[in-house]
Structures are given as structure tokens and as C-alpha cells.
Amino acid sequence: MTRTVDLNADMGESFGDWDMGDDAALLRIVTSANIACGMHAGDWDVIARTMQAAKANSVGIGAHPGFADLQGFGRRRMHVPLESLGNLVRYQLGAALGMARAQGAEVRHLKLHGALANMASEDKPMARACYEAALSVDPEIIIMVLAGTAQQAAVSELGCNAACEIFADRAYNDDATLVDRSQPGAVIHDAEAAAKRMVDMVKAGAIITESGKHIPTRIDTICLHGDTAEAVQIAAQVRGALEADGVTLKVFDGAPL
């Protein structure tokens, strides 16, 4: 049974004068941050500012690449040739690495965003193309994967450093993929409910789906979305509930599957 776990949040998603989420508050609670790389959200100033704040809070930094879809926040499915998709990931990871170096910080991990992540969770060749591209830029980077999906199968084949992720604020299908956001109940807004389900999943060492099915998995990290109105409350409740149950919150180490 997992007694140590990381808590991560997607953030750095503001753009120019448009503010998205309360990153400052989240960075006082979470242990890892997935920072948007400017394609689906974020910009160069936001990336720099978020990395500075993450470093100041001793929060692990991750690159969070997505489709080039600012209007759709990276949540619209796009069909991109695998070679081009690899270059899209390289471009965003390269930007994140450069910005981190300038801040005296380190990018530890990479996590796909939104529709790109959802498609890769269903399509192993697509996941491999993304991850091979990332590893060609940084062979030591930890690939954060949606546990129990084609993403996990891809990193298992690649033998790279990995972290298996479950979601506090999203409902699950029986194949370990996330319920589509268009469906009722797909996004969980109740902080207390989110906290209870995370304690239950960590205790069980399994994803618990909407139908009650248990899918055994390694659990290295728990995610919540920084753009939801309740993000800070969910983060605080999840952390508090896990710690009350004897779970230690710390930045994941990352290891091959």
C-alpha cells in the first residue's frame, strides 16, 4: 500500500492580462507543478513567473505541453502527424528547459495536457511518439502518465523514468480513461468528495471507476486542475485527508515501470 505520494497541479495557464487559477495559493499546498508551455495556455512571462514561484516553494517543476490551441485551451481533439506531434512536444519541452535554466531551476518531469493527453491515453503509438520526442531532448526526464492507460504501456516499453498519476477531480471510465468533460459528473467540484476518493484509491492501490470497478495500479502522484474554481479547496482537502490517514506528501522520485 502506497504511504508516500506526490500532489500535482496543472498551472501557469494565465496569458497576458487574462488570469487563470490561483497558482500562488496552490504552490503552497502541492508538491509538483505542471507548467503550461505556451501552446494551449501560458506565455513566456507566465512561465518565468510560475517557475520562480515553484522554485521558491520547493515544488517540483514539470513541462505541460499541449496542442497549439489557445482558443480551445488545448481541450479540442486535433489530428497531427506523429512526426509533427513529436516536434510539437520537443518545441515546448525545449522552451520549458531554457526558461527553467534561466531561473536556476530544473524541469524534472513532462506531462501531456488536455486532448493530447486523452488521445495518447487511448493510442499507444501516439503516446510513444510524444514520449520518444521528449526523451530525445532530455533522456533523464520523468514521464508522468495517466495510470492504467496506453500512456503507461508506452513508457513501460520505453523503459524510461515514469510517474503514474491518478486524478482527484475527474471521474473514471472502466478502461482507466477519464470520463469526457461533456458528460455529467466528469469533473468533480466537491472538495470533500475528491479527498475521500483519493484516500480510498491510495489505500486500495487502485483506480476506482464510476461503476465501482477497481483497477490496480502504481500510484506515484495525484493531480488536480488549477483552472477549476475549487482547485485550492480541493488541493487542501486532499492533502489534509491523506496526511490524516498517515500518507506522506513529497515530490515523486520517478522510476521505470
C-alpha positions as CSV (number, residue, x, y, z in Angstrom):
1,M,0.0,0.0,0.0
2,T,1.4,3.4,-1.0
3,R,2.2,5.6,2.0
4,T,4.1,8.3,0.2
5,V,2.5,10.2,-2.7
6,D,3.0,13.4,-4.7
7,L,0.3,16.0,-5.2
8,N,0.5,17.9,-8.5
9,A,-1.5,20.6,-10.2
10,D,-1.7,22.0,-13.8
11,M,-0.9,25.7,-13.7
12,G,0.9,28.6,-15.4
13,E,-2.2,28.9,-17.6
14,S,-2.7,32.6,-17.5
15,F,-2.0,34.6,-20.7
16,G,-1.2,38.3,-20.9
17,D,-3.8,40.1,-18.9
18,W,-6.0,37.0,-18.6
19,D,-5.7,35.4,-15.2
20,M,-6.4,31.7,-14.8
21,G,-6.4,30.0,-11.4
22,D,-4.7,30.9,-8.1
23,D,-1.2,29.4,-8.7
24,A,0.3,31.2,-5.7
25,A,-2.1,29.5,-3.3
26,L,-1.7,26.1,-5.0
27,L,2.1,26.3,-4.8
28,R,1.8,26.4,-1.0
29,I,-0.1,23.1,-1.0
30,V,1.1,20.9,-3.9
31,T,4.5,19.2,-4.2
32,S,4.7,19.3,-8.1
33,A,3.6,21.7,-10.7
34,N,2.8,21.0,-14.4
35,I,3.5,24.4,-16.1
36,A,1.9,25.2,-19.5
37,C,4.4,25.8,-22.3
38,G,2.6,28.5,-24.2
39,M,0.7,26.4,-26.8
40,H,-2.6,25.7,-25.1
41,A,-2.1,28.3,-22.4
42,G,0.6,30.4,-20.7
43,D,3.1,32.8,-22.2
44,W,6.8,33.5,-21.6
45,D,6.2,35.9,-18.7
46,V,3.8,33.5,-17.0
47,I,6.2,30.6,-17.5
48,A,9.1,32.5,-15.9
49,R,6.9,33.8,-13.0
50,T,5.4,30.4,-12.3
51,M,8.8,28.6,-12.3
52,Q,10.2,31.3,-10.0
53,A,7.3,30.7,-7.5
54,A,7.6,26.9,-7.8
55,K,11.3,27.1,-7.0
56,A,10.7,29.4,-4.1
57,N,8.2,26.9,-2.6
58,S,10.5,23.8,-3.3
59,V,7.8,22.4,-5.7
60,G,8.9,20.1,-8.4
61,I,8.6,21.6,-11.9
62,G,7.2,19.8,-14.9
63,A,6.6,20.8,-18.6
64,H,3.0,20.5,-19.6
65,P,2.8,20.5,-23.4
66,G,-0.5,20.5,-25.3
67,F,-1.9,21.1,-28.7
68,A,-1.4,24.5,-30.3
69,D,-4.9,25.6,-29.4
70,L,-5.2,28.7,-27.2
71,Q,-8.8,29.3,-28.1
72,G,-9.8,25.8,-27.1
73,F,-7.4,25.6,-24.1
74,G,-5.9,22.5,-25.6
75,R,-9.1,20.5,-24.9
76,R,-10.2,20.1,-28.6
77,R,-9.0,16.9,-30.3
78,M,-6.6,17.6,-33.2
79,H,-5.2,15.1,-35.7
80,V,-1.5,15.8,-36.2
81,P,1.0,13.5,-38.0
82,L,3.2,11.7,-35.5
83,E,6.4,13.3,-36.7
84,S,4.9,16.8,-36.4
85,L,3.5,15.8,-33.0
86,G,7.0,14.9,-31.8
87,N,8.3,18.2,-32.9
88,L,5.5,20.0,-31.1
89,V,6.5,18.2,-27.9
90,R,10.2,18.9,-28.4
91,Y,9.5,22.6,-29.1
92,Q,7.5,23.0,-25.8
93,L,9.9,21.0,-23.7
94,G,12.9,22.9,-25.1
95,A,11.2,26.2,-24.1
96,A,10.5,24.9,-20.6
97,L,14.1,23.7,-20.1
98,G,15.5,27.0,-21.3
99,M,13.2,29.1,-19.1
100,A,13.9,26.9,-16.0
101,R,17.7,27.1,-16.6
102,A,17.4,30.9,-16.7
103,Q,15.6,30.8,-13.3
104,G,18.2,28.5,-11.8
105,A,15.5,25.8,-11.6
106,E,15.1,22.3,-13.1
107,V,12.4,20.7,-15.2
108,R,12.0,17.2,-13.6
109,H,9.1,15.8,-15.5
110,L,6.8,16.0,-18.5
111,K,3.0,15.6,-18.6
112,L,0.8,15.9,-21.6
113,H,-2.2,18.2,-21.4
114,G,-5.8,18.0,-22.2
115,A,-6.9,16.5,-25.5
116,L,-3.4,15.5,-26.4
117,A,-3.2,13.5,-23.1
118,N,-6.6,12.0,-23.6
119,M,-5.8,10.8,-27.1
120,A,-2.5,9.4,-26.0
121,S,-4.2,7.5,-23.2
122,E,-6.1,5.6,-25.9
123,D,-3.4,5.4,-28.6
124,K,0.0,3.8,-27.7
125,P,1.8,4.8,-30.9
126,M,0.7,8.4,-30.3
127,A,1.9,8.2,-26.7
128,R,5.2,6.7,-27.8
129,A,5.8,9.5,-30.4
130,C,5.3,12.1,-27.7
131,Y,7.5,10.4,-25.1
132,E,10.3,9.5,-27.6
133,A,10.4,13.1,-28.6
134,A,10.7,14.3,-25.0
135,L,13.4,11.7,-24.3
136,S,15.3,12.8,-27.4
137,V,15.5,16.3,-25.7
138,D,16.2,15.1,-22.2
139,P,16.8,11.3,-21.7
140,E,16.5,11.6,-17.9
141,I,13.2,13.4,-17.8
142,I,10.4,11.6,-15.8
143,I,7.3,11.0,-17.9
144,M,4.1,11.4,-15.9
145,V,1.4,9.1,-17.3
146,L,-2.3,8.5,-16.8
147,A,-2.1,5.3,-14.8
148,G,-3.6,2.2,-16.4
149,T,-3.8,3.5,-19.9
150,A,-1.9,3.4,-23.2
151,Q,0.4,6.1,-21.8
152,Q,1.6,3.7,-19.1
153,A,2.0,0.9,-21.7
154,A,4.2,3.2,-23.8
155,V,6.6,4.2,-21.0
156,S,6.8,0.6,-19.9
157,E,8.0,-0.4,-23.4
158,L,10.4,2.6,-23.4
159,G,11.9,1.7,-20.0
160,C,12.2,5.4,-19.1
161,N,11.7,7.1,-15.8
162,A,8.0,7.4,-15.1
163,A,5.4,8.5,-12.6
164,C,1.9,7.1,-12.5
165,E,-0.9,9.6,-12.0
166,I,-4.5,9.5,-10.8
167,F,-6.9,12.4,-10.8
168,A,-8.7,13.9,-7.7
169,D,-11.1,16.0,-9.7
170,R,-12.0,13.7,-12.6
171,A,-14.3,10.7,-12.9
172,Y,-13.0,7.4,-14.5
173,N,-14.3,5.0,-17.1
174,D,-13.8,1.3,-16.7
175,D,-10.8,1.3,-19.0
176,A,-9.0,3.8,-16.7
177,T,-9.5,6.7,-19.1
178,L,-11.2,9.9,-17.9
179,V,-14.9,10.5,-18.4
180,D,-15.4,13.0,-21.2
181,R,-15.9,16.5,-19.9
182,S,-19.1,16.8,-21.8
183,Q,-20.7,14.1,-19.6
184,P,-22.4,14.9,-16.2
185,G,-20.2,14.3,-13.2
186,A,-17.0,14.2,-15.3
187,V,-15.4,17.0,-13.3
188,I,-15.6,16.7,-9.5
189,H,-16.2,20.1,-7.8
190,D,-16.8,18.8,-4.2
191,A,-13.5,19.1,-2.3
192,E,-14.6,16.7,0.4
193,A,-15.7,14.1,-2.1
194,A,-12.5,14.5,-4.0
195,A,-10.4,14.0,-0.8
196,K,-12.3,10.9,0.2
197,R,-11.9,9.2,-3.1
198,M,-8.2,9.9,-3.1
199,V,-7.8,8.3,0.3
200,D,-9.8,5.3,-0.9
201,M,-7.7,4.9,-4.1
202,V,-4.4,5.2,-2.3
203,K,-5.5,2.7,0.3
204,A,-6.7,0.3,-2.4
205,G,-3.7,0.9,-4.6
206,A,-6.2,1.1,-7.5
207,I,-8.2,3.5,-9.6
208,I,-11.9,3.3,-8.6
209,T,-14.1,3.9,-11.6
210,E,-17.6,5.4,-11.6
211,S,-19.1,1.8,-11.7
212,G,-17.0,0.9,-8.7
213,K,-14.5,-1.2,-10.6
214,H,-11.0,-1.4,-9.0
215,I,-8.1,-1.2,-11.5
216,P,-4.8,-2.0,-9.5
217,T,-2.0,0.4,-10.3
218,R,1.1,2.0,-9.0
219,I,0.2,5.5,-7.7
220,D,3.0,8.0,-7.6
221,T,1.1,11.2,-7.9
222,I,-2.4,12.8,-7.6
223,C,-3.5,15.6,-10.0
224,L,-6.0,18.4,-9.8
225,H,-6.7,21.0,-12.4
226,G,-5.6,24.6,-11.4
227,D,-8.3,26.1,-13.7
228,T,-11.3,24.9,-11.7
229,A,-12.8,27.4,-9.3
230,E,-12.5,24.9,-6.4
231,A,-8.8,24.0,-7.1
232,V,-7.3,25.4,-3.9
233,Q,-10.0,23.9,-1.7
234,I,-9.6,20.5,-3.4
235,A,-5.9,20.6,-3.0
236,A,-6.1,21.5,0.7
237,Q,-8.7,18.9,1.4
238,V,-6.9,16.1,-0.5
239,R,-3.6,16.9,1.2
240,G,-5.2,17.1,4.7
241,A,-7.2,13.9,4.2
242,L,-4.1,11.9,3.0
243,E,-1.9,13.2,5.8
244,A,-4.6,12.4,8.4
245,D,-4.6,8.8,7.0
246,G,-0.8,8.6,7.5
247,V,0.3,9.3,3.9
248,T,3.4,11.5,3.5
249,L,3.2,14.1,0.7
250,K,6.5,14.5,-1.2
251,V,7.9,15.1,-4.6
252,F,7.9,11.7,-6.6
253,D,11.3,10.2,-7.4
254,G,10.3,8.6,-10.7
255,A,11.4,5.1,-11.7
256,P,10.9,2.7,-14.7
257,L,7.8,0.6,-14.5
